[in-house]
Amino acid sequence: MKSVLITGGSGFIGKNLIKSVNKLNFDVFSVNGKAYTDLTDEKEVSKLPKFDIIIHLAAFNYIPSSFDAPIDFYKNNINSTLNILEKTKNDK
């Protein structure tokens, strides 16, 4: 059975994607606000198991707050993506 990591699984797209992937009989692991791993923390991300497929949807996306703290939004979204990519590279 193939394993799939879906980040941002609590969002609209993530929830529906999880339902679809489950129907394909994949082993789905979701990281979101309810099953939380800090994707901006490289050490936490490195502790995640190896996955066959990673779909990275997680992001800060609340527009009004992004105007108040644009650098925080930028750092969060970029760092989480870089950590996922680094983990994928190290899992090869």
KETI-84379 format. One record per residue (C-alpha): residue number from 1; residue in one letter; x, y, z. Coordinates in steps of 0.5 Angstrom, whole numbers, plus 2048, in hexadecimal, padded with zeros to 3 digits. Example, Ala and Ser with C-alpha at 12.3 -4.5 7.8 and 13.67 -1.06 7.14 Angstrom:
# KETI-84379
   k r   X   Y   Z
   1 A 819 7F7 810
   2 S 81B 7FE 80E
END
This chain:
# KETI-84379
   k r   X   Y   Z
   1 M 800 800 800
   2 K 803 807 7FE
   3 S 803 80C 803
   4 V 801 813 802
   5 L 803 81A 806
   6 I 7FE 81F 805
   7 T 7FF 826 809
   8 G 7FA 82B 80A
   9 G 7F4 825 80A
  10 S 7F0 829 80E
  11 G 7EE 82E 809
  12 F 7E9 82E 803
  13 I 7EE 82A 7FE
  14 G 7F1 826 803
  15 K 7EB 823 806
  16 N 7E8 821 7FF
  17 L 7EF 81F 7FD
  18 I 7F0 81A 803
  19 K 7E9 817 802
  20 S 7EB 816 7FA
  21 V 7F2 813 7FC
  22 N 7EE 80E 802
  23 K 7EA 80B 7FC
  24 L 7F0 809 7F8
  25 N 7F2 805 7FE
  26 F 7F8 809 800
  27 D 7FB 80A 807
  28 V 7FA 811 808
  29 F 7FD 816 80E
  30 S 7FB 81D 80E
  31 V 7FE 823 812
  32 N 7FA 828 813
  33 G 7F7 82C 819
  34 K 7F4 826 81D
  35 A 7FA 821 81C
  36 Y 7FF 826 81C
  37 T 807 826 81A
  38 D 80A 82D 81A
  39 L 80C 82D 813
  40 T 811 833 814
  41 D 815 82F 819
  42 E 81A 82B 815
  43 K 81B 826 81A
  44 E 814 824 81B
  45 V 813 823 814
  46 S 819 81F 813
  47 K 816 81A 818
  48 L 810 819 814
  49 P 810 812 811
  50 K 812 811 809
  51 F 80C 812 804
  52 D 80B 80F 7FD
  53 I 807 815 7FC
  54 I 807 81C 7FF
  55 I 802 821 7FD
  56 H 804 828 800
  57 L 7FE 82D 801
  58 A 7FF 830 808
  59 A 800 837 808
  60 F 7FE 83D 80C
  61 N 7F9 840 808
  62 Y 7F4 845 80C
  63 I 7F5 84C 808
  64 P 7F3 851 80D
  65 S 7F9 84E 812
  66 S 7FE 84E 80C
  67 F 7FD 855 80B
  68 D 7FF 856 813
  69 A 805 851 813
  70 P 807 850 80B
  71 I 80E 84D 80D
  72 D 80B 848 812
  73 F 807 846 80D
  74 Y 80C 845 808
  75 K 811 842 80D
  76 N 80C 83D 80F
  77 N 80A 83B 808
  78 I 811 83B 805
  79 N 814 837 80B
  80 S 80F 832 80B
  81 T 810 830 804
  82 L 817 830 804
  83 N 817 82B 80A
  84 I 812 827 806
  85 L 817 827 800
  86 E 81D 826 805
  87 K 81A 820 808
  88 T 818 81D 801
  89 K 81F 81E 7FF
  90 N 822 81A 805
  91 D 81D 814 804
  92 K 820 812 7FE
END
